[in-house]
């Protein structure tokens, strides 16, 4: 067995050194009838060729979005990741390290997390950021809990424009934390006015930009209304590339930002693992969940980095911790920070500009498809169209024609009566004119 | 510099100093060539265009590659050497797993593709379910939790949902003092009061105290087995029966499943619910602290309350249940975006298929053998609070350092100079100055012997009273001891430009004020 270095001779010598005659003797504390005497009913070990073949079979039963025109978005996005990113994150010193508990021999991890925290703070327009959380949805739920701790209030307003998975995750966390989460229904009319529902019991309002329909908002007015009531404004960002083109949440007056970082550096990977971003005002630092890396000096006065403010965390504070979170999303955060470093200021803003331009090209081309009506007045790289047929059927027909034609809203909001004809379409820097034409042609046929 | 050679550049041979990205490059540089956008941007359709600079640095590709390569060289990793961090199961991460997770048709799948276009991915998840339920002896599994602590949370949510459904939510969760900090934090995050149960003098749960604390308001007990002292809970069945007798559930923290996988099924011990860290037992990489993956195996009584999303098989094809309204049971909710850490499912299943039922059984045997070998070799040199046999990790305390002026931390730092990652220190809390050594099954006897030799030498040096040697350690690492008090007292959590540039580059930060 290729992953096990001990030989039979090693095992004999080691058992002798321990002073027992068999492996079973080491398991003597297990109730005898619970100790299995033979392998469980699963296949025996397999060589690399066999295992690889099995996984190629799994892969062959799927349609790779890279192999067909693909317009999928709604919280996960296909972007170009430069080759250097994946090469660097697979260095064993990054891949096979752990949480940097011994900072003297973990400066690599600590420094990239410090740089990551700075990058996240810069692009969100906030003062501080943590070293990442599981994903955008859980970061959003943690932001909600954080706002409740900060305000000592228990009521939160969830916008109808929040990604339904994020909303559902926040609702689940709220249920068990005895937080009163009031979810506004999804709305197309733009008549959602959380300002009017704020009161002095409201801990926070959680809105998304661009929202799940792709619409861009300016939340400055809402931020002021929140401040007037002592509530916090949480802005969620599902497509982090948008921050290269849009007014930052910090500039809009957000108190906490929860974002999904997958688009930078990370493949969609069927939805996970990805990387949750959490940024906030500096004065909220001590109520932040998750790992934080801080700058310090070593015994010789040289700059170095350590995990810090761990008195917030579960391994010190146990049941009084700010969160039960232990790990972050280290390797995905590394991919994020390498990709963003590669982009730099000019690359990041240009990437965002190209994304918007591709979405504009898609919208313009679809204008000539009868039966598909663009609903957005504003968008970044995705938008919603109303079709003349139920969108889930259309998407199935498109798939049969070899086009992954977006996300039908019923997939996310099955109970919403207006969802049926609505389709969310995304374009990125990878979307070509030929793919846009292929979609338009297929859509025209399907809607005919 | 404690006698080290001083250089002009600050570099020392292969130990290369590396500034922050923010201290390098120029704003106009980029390592990514992108086409100019086809049409003007920032017009009416964008809505709220960004104004002003973000403040990101610009570097070319060679500069970026060098930066991260140099940073990587400042890390210790499993690939570098023994990483015996107790309770963390730092085993070898097979590279086949990495290759397979990146295959076109797996790594690039979008989570919201039509289900008809991802049947292979769903079949893979279904197969993983079969492996996890078979190995655990429990009938169901929730795959979606993103990490071990997230799995704990989902497990307790499932328990609470089941109890609420009976009209009896209950109030308390019992957690042994030896538990991981995540256990009490999780119980609190699930709305429960936490009560600590002490350990007995054998390092196990004090069953008499547990019984005394059990009452009809107890929702669950959270017990780690094998426990954090590296010992199997000999009274595990009695504990399960006592909990069940008052209507409480038995949650098992499965962090230490690697010790028993393929040999003992938690379901046979009376456990109702357990998370499994795929990044421990099933070899997915720890990645500098995540991403993890923490599926939760569930008893038949808890299965209906499992969170969405999950996979079901229907007439030969697979479906995803993504919404509570489509579920046959009463899901406790949704706990993350999409369907779980699929990339980790690929890696874990590749490992399981590589090892097979026979190999997993050999792995747990070797993990336990390696730990007992270390315990036997070091029992007279260090001090072991509990007699063996241990399971997959060997626990020592600091009695052997008594009156030497050397602490557990000092001893750990001296190990760094010897080329080993220190063991887990000061955990579990039930012994003084704990040192928890988990070698895992992927270490050779030669490595263990060299580790034992180094620790023997260090222990002798401590006994000889050379405290100053330990206080000055590490000397040979990229950094010497770091001032953690300063870091916490005056938190600097991000780079900021020097004062003269602050008006421009940091405009965004100030705007947030």
Contacts between the chains, C-beta under 8 A, distances in Angstrom:
chain1	res1	chain2	res2	distance
A	1	B	355	6.8
A	1	B	359	4.8
A	1	B	362	6.2
A	2	B	354	7.5
A	3	B	91	8.0
A	3	B	92	5.8
A	3	B	94	6.2
A	3	B	283	7.7
A	3	B	354	7.1
A	3	B	355	6.9
A	3	B	359	7.7
A	3	B	363	7.6
A	3	B	441	8.0
A	3	B	442	5.9
A	4	B	359	7.4
A	4	B	362	6.1
A	4	B	363	6.5
A	4	B	366	5.8
A	4	B	441	6.0
A	4	B	442	7.0
A	5	B	442	6.7
A	5	B	443	6.7
A	5	B	444	3.8
A	5	B	445	7.7
A	6	B	366	5.3
A	6	B	369	7.2
A	6	B	370	7.7
A	6	B	441	7.6
A	6	B	444	6.9
A	6	B	445	6.4
A	10	B	444	7.6
A	10	B	445	4.3
A	11	B	366	7.6
A	11	B	369	6.3
A	13	B	445	7.2
A	14	B	369	5.7
A	14	B	370	7.7
A	14	B	372	7.8
A	14	B	373	4.5
A	14	B	445	6.5
A	15	B	369	7.1
A	17	B	373	6.2
A	17	B	376	5.6
A	17	B	377	6.9
A	18	B	369	7.8
A	18	B	372	5.0
A	18	B	373	6.1
A	18	B	375	7.8
A	18	B	376	4.5
A	18	B	388	7.5
A	18	B	389	7.5
A	19	B	376	7.0
A	20	B	372	7.9
A	20	B	389	7.2
A	23	B	365	4.6
A	23	B	368	7.2
A	23	B	369	6.4
A	25	B	389	7.2
A	26	B	368	5.1
A	26	B	369	6.7
A	26	B	372	5.5
A	26	B	389	4.5
A	26	B	391	8.0
A	27	B	232	7.6
A	27	B	263	6.6
A	27	B	264	7.7
A	27	B	368	7.0
A	27	B	389	7.9
A	28	B	389	6.8
A	29	B	231	6.9
A	29	B	232	3.9
A	29	B	234	4.9
A	29	B	389	7.3
A	30	B	232	5.6
A	30	B	260	7.5
A	30	B	263	7.8
A	30	B	264	5.6
A	31	B	236	7.3
A	31	B	237	5.9
A	31	B	269	7.4
A	33	B	268	8.0
A	34	B	237	8.0
A	34	B	264	5.5
A	34	B	265	7.4
A	34	B	268	4.7
A	34	B	269	5.9
A	35	B	263	6.3
A	35	B	264	6.2
A	36	B	262	7.4
A	36	B	263	5.5
A	36	B	264	6.8
A	36	B	265	7.1
A	36	B	361	7.9
A	39	B	262	6.4
A	39	B	356	7.7
A	39	B	357	3.7
A	39	B	358	4.9
A	39	B	360	7.9
A	39	B	361	5.3
A	40	B	134	5.4
A	40	B	135	6.2
A	40	B	262	6.3
A	40	B	265	7.5
A	40	B	357	5.0
A	41	B	134	6.3
A	41	B	357	7.3
A	42	B	130	7.8
A	42	B	131	6.1
A	42	B	134	5.5
A	42	B	135	7.5
A	42	B	352	7.7
A	42	B	356	6.9
A	42	B	357	4.2
A	43	B	353	6.9
A	43	B	356	5.5
A	43	B	357	6.7
A	44	B	356	4.1
A	44	B	357	6.2
A	44	B	358	5.0
A	44	B	359	7.6
A	45	B	354	6.4
A	45	B	355	5.5
A	45	B	356	3.4
A	45	B	358	5.8
A	45	B	359	4.1
A	46	B	353	5.3
A	46	B	354	6.0
A	46	B	356	6.3
A	48	B	96	5.4
A	48	B	354	7.3
A	50	B	353	7.8
A	51	B	96	6.4
A	51	B	100	7.5
A	51	B	350	5.7
A	51	B	353	5.0
A	51	B	354	5.3
A	52	B	96	6.8
A	52	B	99	7.5
A	52	B	100	6.6
A	54	B	353	6.4
A	55	B	100	4.4
A	55	B	103	6.3
A	55	B	106	7.0
A	55	B	124	7.9
A	55	B	346	7.0
A	55	B	350	6.4
A	56	B	103	6.8
A	57	B	120	7.2
A	58	B	105	7.7
A	58	B	106	6.7
A	58	B	120	4.1
A	58	B	121	7.0
A	58	B	123	6.4
A	58	B	124	4.7
A	59	B	103	4.7
A	59	B	104	6.7
A	59	B	105	3.2
A	59	B	106	4.9
A	59	B	120	6.1
A	60	B	105	6.5
A	60	B	120	6.6
A	61	B	105	8.0
A	61	B	119	4.9
A	61	B	120	2.9
A	61	B	121	7.9
A	61	B	123	6.7
A	62	B	105	4.5
A	62	B	106	7.2
A	62	B	109	5.9
A	62	B	113	8.0
A	62	B	117	6.3
A	62	B	118	5.1
A	62	B	119	7.0
A	62	B	120	4.4
A	62	B	121	5.5
A	63	B	105	7.6
A	63	B	113	6.7
A	63	B	117	3.9
A	63	B	118	7.5
A	64	B	104	4.5
A	64	B	105	4.4
A	64	B	108	5.5
A	64	B	109	7.2
A	65	B	108	5.7
A	65	B	109	6.9
A	65	B	110	5.3
A	65	B	113	6.9
A	66	B	104	5.9
A	66	B	108	5.1
A	67	B	104	6.9
A	70	B	110	7.0
A	72	B	110	4.2
A	72	B	112	5.9
A	72	B	113	6.4
A	74	B	112	5.7
A	75	B	111	7.8
A	75	B	112	7.7
A	75	B	337	6.0
A	75	B	338	7.5
A	76	B	110	5.7
A	76	B	111	5.3
A	76	B	112	7.0
A	76	B	337	8.0
A	76	B	338	6.9
A	78	B	108	6.9
A	78	B	110	6.7
A	82	B	31	6.9
A	82	B	32	5.7
A	82	B	61	7.7
A	84	B	31	7.2
A	84	B	61	6.0
A	84	B	64	6.4
A	84	B	65	5.7
A	86	B	102	7.4
A	88	B	65	6.8
A	88	B	68	4.6
A	88	B	69	7.2
A	88	B	72	7.5
A	90	B	98	6.3
A	91	B	68	7.7
A	91	B	69	7.2
A	91	B	72	4.5
A	92	B	77	5.4
A	92	B	78	7.5
A	92	B	79	3.1
A	92	B	80	7.3
A	93	B	72	4.0
A	93	B	73	6.5
A	93	B	74	8.0
A	93	B	75	4.2
A	93	B	76	7.7
A	93	B	77	4.7
A	93	B	79	6.8
A	93	B	80	6.7
A	94	B	68	7.9
A	94	B	72	5.3
A	94	B	75	6.6
A	94	B	77	7.5
A	94	B	287	7.2
A	94	B	288	5.8
A	95	B	77	7.3
A	95	B	79	7.5
A	95	B	93	6.5
A	95	B	98	7.6
A	95	B	285	4.8
A	95	B	287	6.1
A	96	B	77	4.2
A	96	B	78	4.0
A	96	B	79	4.7
A	96	B	83	7.9
A	96	B	90	7.8
A	96	B	92	8.0
A	96	B	93	5.2
A	96	B	285	5.8
A	96	B	286	6.7
A	97	B	75	4.8
A	97	B	76	6.7
A	97	B	77	4.3
A	97	B	78	7.7
A	97	B	286	6.7
A	97	B	287	7.5
A	97	B	288	4.7
A	98	B	83	7.1
A	98	B	85	6.3
A	98	B	88	6.0
A	98	B	90	6.2
A	98	B	286	4.3
A	98	B	288	6.9
A	98	B	289	6.2
A	99	B	286	7.6
A	99	B	288	7.3
A	99	B	289	3.7
A	100	B	288	7.1
A	100	B	289	7.0
A	101	B	85	7.4
A	101	B	424	8.0
A	102	B	76	7.4
A	102	B	412	7.3
A	102	B	413	8.0
A	102	B	416	6.6
A	102	B	421	6.6
A	102	B	422	5.7
A	103	B	479	6.9
A	103	B	482	4.9
A	103	B	484	7.9
A	104	B	413	7.2
A	104	B	416	5.9
A	104	B	474	5.1
A	104	B	477	4.0
A	104	B	478	6.9
A	104	B	479	4.9
A	104	B	480	6.6
A	104	B	481	6.7
A	104	B	482	6.8
A	105	B	74	7.6
A	105	B	75	6.9
A	105	B	76	4.0
A	105	B	416	5.6
A	105	B	421	6.8
A	105	B	474	7.6
A	105	B	477	5.2
A	105	B	478	7.1
A	106	B	74	7.5
A	106	B	75	5.7
A	106	B	76	6.8
A	106	B	288	7.8
A	107	B	71	7.4
A	107	B	74	4.0
A	107	B	75	7.3
A	107	B	478	5.2
A	107	B	479	5.7
A	108	B	71	3.9
A	108	B	72	5.2
A	108	B	73	6.9
A	108	B	74	4.1
A	108	B	75	3.8
A	109	B	75	5.7
A	109	B	288	4.1
A	109	B	289	7.1
A	111	B	18	7.4
A	111	B	20	7.2
A	111	B	71	5.5
A	111	B	74	7.4
A	112	B	68	7.3
A	112	B	71	5.8
A	113	B	288	7.9
A	114	B	20	7.5
A	114	B	493	7.6
A	114	B	494	7.3
A	114	B	495	7.3
A	115	B	20	6.0
A	115	B	21	5.4
A	115	B	22	7.3
A	115	B	495	7.3
A	117	B	493	5.8
A	117	B	494	5.3
A	118	B	20	8.0
A	118	B	22	6.6
A	118	B	494	4.1
A	118	B	495	4.6
A	119	B	56	6.7
A	121	B	494	5.1
A	121	B	509	7.0
A	122	B	54	5.3
A	122	B	55	4.9
A	122	B	56	6.1
A	122	B	508	6.3
A	122	B	509	7.7
A	123	B	54	5.9
A	123	B	56	7.4
A	125	B	508	4.4
A	125	B	509	7.6
A	125	B	511	6.2
A	125	B	512	5.6
A	126	B	509	7.7
A	126	B	512	5.4
A	127	B	494	7.8
A	127	B	509	5.6
A	127	B	512	5.6
A	127	B	513	7.8
A	128	B	493	5.0
A	128	B	494	6.2
A	129	B	493	7.8
A	129	B	494	7.3
A	131	B	289	7.7
A	132	B	290	7.5
A	134	B	146	3.8
A	134	B	147	6.3
A	134	B	150	6.4
A	134	B	290	7.8
A	134	B	291	7.2
A	134	B	336	6.2
A	135	B	146	6.6
A	135	B	336	5.5
A	135	B	337	5.1
A	135	B	338	8.0
A	136	B	337	6.0
A	137	B	334	7.9
A	137	B	336	5.1
A	137	B	337	3.7
A	138	B	146	6.7
A	138	B	150	7.4
A	138	B	335	7.5
A	138	B	336	5.3
A	138	B	337	7.8
A	145	B	189	8.0
A	163	B	337	7.3
A	165	B	334	6.3
A	165	B	336	7.7
A	165	B	337	4.4
A	165	B	338	6.6
A	166	B	337	6.6
A	168	B	333	6.5
A	168	B	334	3.9
A	169	B	333	7.6
A	169	B	334	5.4
A	169	B	335	6.1
A	169	B	336	6.0
A	169	B	337	7.0
A	171	B	333	6.5
A	171	B	334	7.9
A	172	B	157	7.0
A	172	B	307	7.2
A	172	B	332	6.7
A	172	B	333	3.0
A	172	B	334	5.7
A	172	B	335	5.8
A	173	B	189	7.9
A	175	B	333	6.5
A	176	B	156	8.0
A	176	B	157	5.6
A	176	B	160	6.4
A	176	B	189	7.0
A	176	B	190	4.8
A	176	B	191	5.1
A	177	B	189	6.7
A	177	B	191	6.3
A	178	B	191	5.8
A	215	B	47	7.6
A	216	B	46	6.4
A	216	B	47	3.2
A	216	B	48	5.5
A	217	B	47	7.2
A	217	B	48	7.2
A	218	B	47	7.1
A	218	B	48	4.6
A	243	B	50	7.6
A	244	B	50	7.3
A	244	B	54	7.6
A	245	B	41	6.7
A	245	B	42	7.4
A	245	B	46	6.2
A	245	B	49	6.5
A	245	B	50	5.9
A	246	B	46	7.0
A	246	B	47	7.4
A	246	B	48	5.4
A	246	B	49	6.8
A	246	B	50	5.6
A	247	B	48	4.3
A	247	B	49	6.9
A	247	B	50	5.5
A	247	B	51	7.3
A	248	B	50	6.5
A	248	B	54	7.9
A	248	B	508	6.1
A	248	B	511	7.9
A	250	B	508	6.0
A	250	B	509	7.7
A	250	B	511	6.0
A	250	B	512	3.8
A	251	B	50	7.9
A	251	B	508	6.9
A	251	B	511	5.1
A	251	B	512	7.6
A	252	B	48	7.9
A	254	B	512	7.7
A	260	B	337	7.1
A	267	B	102	7.6
A	267	B	107	4.8
A	267	B	108	5.5
A	267	B	343	7.9
A	268	B	108	6.5
A	268	B	109	6.5
A	268	B	110	5.0
A	268	B	111	6.6
A	269	B	101	7.5
A	269	B	106	7.9
A	269	B	107	5.5
A	269	B	108	7.8
A	269	B	109	7.1
A	269	B	342	5.5
A	269	B	343	4.2
A	270	B	106	7.5
A	270	B	109	4.1
A	270	B	110	7.4
A	270	B	111	5.3
A	270	B	118	7.1
A	270	B	121	5.4
A	270	B	338	7.3
A	270	B	339	6.8
A	270	B	342	3.8
A	270	B	343	7.6
A	271	B	111	3.1
A	271	B	337	6.5
A	271	B	338	2.6
A	271	B	339	5.2
A	271	B	340	7.3
A	271	B	342	6.0
A	272	B	111	7.9
A	272	B	146	6.8
A	272	B	291	7.5
A	272	B	336	7.3
A	272	B	337	7.6
A	272	B	338	6.0
A	272	B	339	7.2
A	272	B	340	5.7
A	272	B	341	4.2
A	272	B	342	5.4
A	272	B	343	6.6
A	272	B	344	7.6
A	273	B	146	7.1
A	273	B	290	7.7
A	273	B	291	3.4
A	273	B	293	7.2
A	273	B	341	4.5
A	273	B	343	5.4
A	273	B	344	6.2
A	274	B	291	7.9
A	274	B	337	7.6
A	275	B	291	7.7
A	281	B	512	6.3
A	281	B	513	7.8
A	285	B	491	6.6
A	285	B	493	7.4
A	291	B	289	6.8
A	292	B	491	7.6
A	292	B	493	5.8
A	293	B	493	7.0
A	294	B	487	4.1
A	294	B	488	7.3
A	294	B	491	5.2
A	294	B	492	5.6
A	294	B	493	5.4
A	295	B	487	6.9
A	295	B	492	4.1
A	295	B	493	7.8
A	296	B	482	5.3
A	296	B	483	4.8
A	296	B	484	6.8
A	296	B	486	5.0
A	296	B	487	3.9
A	296	B	492	7.9
A	297	B	482	7.2
A	297	B	483	5.6
A	297	B	486	6.9
A	298	B	479	4.4
A	298	B	480	4.5
A	298	B	481	6.2
A	298	B	482	5.0
A	298	B	483	7.2
A	299	B	480	4.1
A	299	B	481	5.0
A	299	B	482	7.9
A	299	B	483	7.9
A	300	B	1	5.9
A	300	B	2	7.6
A	300	B	480	5.5
A	302	B	479	6.4
A	302	B	480	7.9
A	304	B	479	4.4
A	304	B	482	4.8
A	305	B	482	7.8
A	306	B	482	5.0
A	306	B	484	5.2
A	306	B	487	5.0
A	308	B	484	6.9
A	308	B	487	4.3
A	308	B	488	5.1
A	308	B	491	6.2
A	308	B	493	7.6
A	309	B	488	5.8
A	309	B	491	6.2
A	310	B	488	7.9
A	311	B	488	7.6
A	313	B	181	7.5
A	314	B	149	7.3
A	314	B	180	8.0
A	314	B	181	4.0
A	314	B	182	5.1
A	314	B	184	7.5
A	314	B	185	3.6
A	315	B	180	7.6
A	315	B	181	3.9
A	315	B	182	7.8
A	315	B	427	7.5
A	316	B	181	7.1
A	317	B	181	7.5
A	317	B	185	7.4
A	318	B	181	5.0
A	318	B	184	4.2
A	318	B	185	6.0
A	318	B	194	7.5
A	319	B	184	3.9
A	319	B	185	6.0
A	319	B	187	6.5
A	319	B	188	4.1
A	319	B	194	4.3
A	320	B	188	7.3
A	321	B	181	7.1
A	321	B	185	4.3
A	321	B	188	7.5
A	323	B	185	7.1
A	323	B	189	7.0
A	324	B	149	4.8
A	324	B	152	6.8
A	324	B	153	5.9
A	324	B	182	5.2
A	324	B	185	3.8
A	324	B	186	4.3
A	324	B	188	7.6
A	324	B	189	4.9
A	325	B	147	7.8
A	325	B	149	5.8
A	325	B	150	7.9
A	326	B	147	6.8
A	326	B	148	6.6
A	326	B	149	4.4
A	326	B	180	7.8
A	326	B	181	7.9
A	326	B	182	5.2
A	327	B	147	5.1
A	327	B	148	7.5
A	327	B	149	7.4
A	327	B	289	5.1
A	327	B	290	3.8
A	327	B	291	7.4
A	327	B	292	5.1
A	328	B	289	5.3
A	328	B	290	4.9
A	329	B	290	4.6
A	329	B	291	4.6
A	330	B	286	7.7
A	330	B	287	4.5
A	330	B	288	3.8
A	330	B	289	3.9
A	330	B	290	4.4
A	330	B	291	7.1
A	331	B	285	6.7
A	331	B	287	3.0
A	331	B	288	6.2
A	331	B	290	6.8
A	331	B	291	6.3
A	332	B	287	7.7
A	332	B	290	7.5
A	332	B	291	5.6
A	333	B	290	8.0
A	334	B	287	7.4
A	334	B	288	6.6
A	338	B	64	6.9
A	338	B	68	5.9
A	340	B	56	6.9
A	341	B	21	5.2
A	341	B	31	7.5
A	341	B	57	7.3
A	341	B	59	6.1
A	341	B	64	5.5
A	341	B	67	7.3
A	342	B	30	7.2
A	342	B	31	3.7
A	342	B	32	5.2
A	342	B	59	7.3
A	342	B	61	6.8
A	342	B	64	5.2
A	343	B	30	6.2
A	343	B	31	7.4
A	343	B	32	5.2
A	343	B	56	7.6
A	344	B	25	6.9
A	344	B	27	7.3
A	344	B	29	6.1
A	344	B	30	4.6
A	344	B	31	7.1
A	344	B	56	5.5
A	344	B	57	6.1
A	344	B	58	3.3
A	344	B	59	6.2
A	345	B	27	5.1
A	345	B	53	6.4
A	345	B	54	5.8
A	345	B	55	7.3
A	345	B	56	4.2
A	345	B	57	7.3
A	345	B	58	5.7
A	346	B	27	6.9
A	346	B	28	5.9
A	346	B	29	7.6
A	346	B	30	5.0
A	346	B	58	6.0
A	347	B	30	3.7
A	347	B	31	7.2
A	347	B	32	4.4
A	347	B	34	6.4
A	347	B	58	7.4
A	348	B	54	7.0
A	348	B	56	6.0
A	349	B	50	7.6
A	349	B	54	7.3
A	350	B	30	7.8
A	350	B	34	4.9
A	350	B	36	7.6
A	350	B	37	7.2
A	351	B	32	7.4
A	351	B	34	6.0
A	353	B	37	4.3
A	353	B	41	4.3
A	354	B	34	5.8
A	354	B	35	6.6
A	354	B	37	4.9
A	356	B	37	7.3
A	356	B	41	5.1
A	356	B	45	7.6
A	356	B	46	6.0
A	357	B	37	3.9
A	357	B	38	5.0
A	357	B	39	5.4
A	357	B	41	6.0
A	360	B	39	6.2
A	360	B	45	6.3
A	361	B	38	6.7
A	361	B	39	7.8
A	363	B	45	7.7
A	376	B	45	7.9
A	377	B	45	7.5
A	377	B	47	7.8
A	378	B	44	7.9
A	378	B	45	5.9
A	378	B	46	6.6
A	378	B	47	3.3
A	378	B	48	7.8
A	379	B	45	6.3
A	379	B	46	7.9
A	379	B	47	7.7
A	380	B	46	6.9
A	395	B	114	5.7
A	396	B	114	5.8
A	396	B	116	6.8
A	399	B	113	7.9
A	399	B	114	4.7
A	399	B	116	6.3
A	399	B	117	5.6
A	404	B	110	7.1
A	404	B	113	5.8
A	404	B	114	7.6
A	404	B	117	7.0
A	407	B	112	4.6
A	411	B	112	5.8
A	411	B	322	7.4
A	412	B	112	7.8
A	414	B	323	5.5
A	414	B	325	6.4
A	414	B	326	7.2
A	415	B	323	7.8
A	415	B	325	6.2
A	429	B	34	6.7
